[in-house]
Amino acid sequence: PPVGFEVALHKDALAPGEVAEIIIDGTAIAICNVAGEYHAVSNACPHAGSSLGQGALSSTHLRCPDHDWAFDVTSGSCQSLPGVKLPIYAVHIEHEVVCVKL
């Protein structure tokens, strides 16, 4: 992977519309496949710490499974409460592998 990026998963392991939960260097991340484009966000909902990777992905919106807060995975913006944002992480695809930079 490029300098500063960590290997997360093989891109074929995550079909379009799916979310994977991974941990890189102790940081829980949700990786989302939006129509073949990969996005990485914090896996912890800022509302109550719920695991966003267990939520539903619809287009670019990831919904918290516990309280239904929705986040745009391209920007981290909360659609349910403007002004709230998730940390987002840079993603790089190299040799069919999804790499994430914390």
C-alpha positions as CSV (number, residue, x, y, z in Angstrom):
1,P,0.0,0.0,0.0
2,P,1.0,3.6,-0.4
3,V,2.8,5.3,2.6
4,G,0.4,5.9,5.4
5,F,-2.2,3.5,4.1
6,E,-3.1,0.1,5.7
7,V,-4.5,-2.9,3.8
8,A,-8.2,-3.3,4.8
9,L,-9.7,-6.0,2.6
10,H,-9.7,-7.4,-0.9
11,K,-12.2,-5.4,-3.0
12,D,-14.1,-8.5,-4.1
13,A,-14.9,-9.3,-0.5
14,L,-17.4,-6.4,-0.4
15,A,-20.2,-6.3,-3.0
16,P,-21.9,-3.1,-4.0
17,G,-24.3,-2.0,-1.3
18,E,-22.5,-3.8,1.5
19,V,-20.7,-2.6,4.5
20,A,-17.7,-4.3,6.3
21,E,-16.5,-3.6,9.8
22,I,-12.7,-3.7,10.3
23,I,-10.2,-2.6,12.9
24,I,-7.0,-0.9,11.8
25,D,-4.5,0.0,14.5
26,G,-7.2,-0.2,17.2
27,T,-9.6,2.1,15.2
28,A,-13.0,0.6,14.2
29,I,-13.9,1.5,10.7
30,A,-16.9,0.8,8.4
31,I,-16.0,0.4,4.8
32,C,-18.8,0.9,2.3
33,N,-19.1,-0.2,-1.3
34,V,-21.2,2.4,-3.1
35,A,-21.7,1.2,-6.7
36,G,-18.1,0.1,-6.9
37,E,-16.6,3.1,-5.1
38,Y,-15.2,2.4,-1.6
39,H,-15.6,4.8,1.4
40,A,-14.4,4.5,4.9
41,V,-15.9,6.1,8.0
42,S,-15.8,5.7,11.7
43,N,-17.7,2.6,12.8
44,A,-19.0,4.4,15.9
45,C,-22.2,6.4,15.7
46,P,-21.6,9.7,17.5
47,H,-25.1,9.6,19.0
48,A,-24.6,6.5,21.2
49,G,-21.6,4.6,19.9
50,S,-23.5,2.0,18.0
51,S,-21.8,0.0,15.3
52,L,-22.6,1.6,12.0
53,G,-21.2,-1.4,10.1
54,Q,-24.3,-3.2,11.3
55,G,-26.6,-0.6,9.7
56,A,-28.1,-0.4,6.2
57,L,-26.4,1.2,3.2
58,S,-28.7,2.9,0.7
59,S,-26.9,4.8,-2.0
60,T,-24.4,7.0,-0.1
61,H,-26.4,6.9,3.2
62,L,-25.5,4.6,6.0
63,R,-28.1,4.2,8.7
64,C,-27.4,3.5,12.4
65,P,-29.0,0.2,13.3
66,D,-30.1,1.4,16.8
67,H,-31.5,4.9,16.4
68,D,-31.8,5.3,12.6
69,W,-29.4,8.3,12.3
70,A,-28.2,8.5,8.6
71,F,-24.8,9.6,7.5
72,D,-23.4,10.4,4.0
73,V,-20.4,8.1,3.7
74,T,-18.8,10.5,1.1
75,S,-18.6,13.4,3.5
76,G,-19.4,12.1,7.0
77,S,-22.3,14.5,7.3
78,C,-25.3,13.4,9.4
79,Q,-28.5,13.7,7.5
80,S,-30.6,13.4,10.7
81,L,-28.9,16.1,12.6
82,P,-27.1,18.8,10.6
83,G,-23.7,19.8,12.0
84,V,-22.8,16.3,13.3
85,K,-20.1,14.6,11.3
86,L,-18.4,11.2,11.3
87,P,-14.7,11.0,10.8
88,I,-14.0,9.8,7.2
89,Y,-10.8,8.2,6.0
90,A,-9.0,8.3,2.7
91,V,-9.3,5.1,0.6
92,H,-6.9,3.9,-2.1
93,I,-7.3,0.8,-4.3
94,E,-4.1,-0.9,-5.2
95,H,-3.8,-4.3,-6.9
96,E,-7.5,-5.2,-6.1
97,V,-7.0,-4.3,-2.4
98,V,-8.8,-1.6,-0.5
99,C,-6.3,0.4,1.6
100,V,-7.3,3.0,4.2
101,K,-5.4,5.9,5.7
102,L,-6.1,6.8,9.3
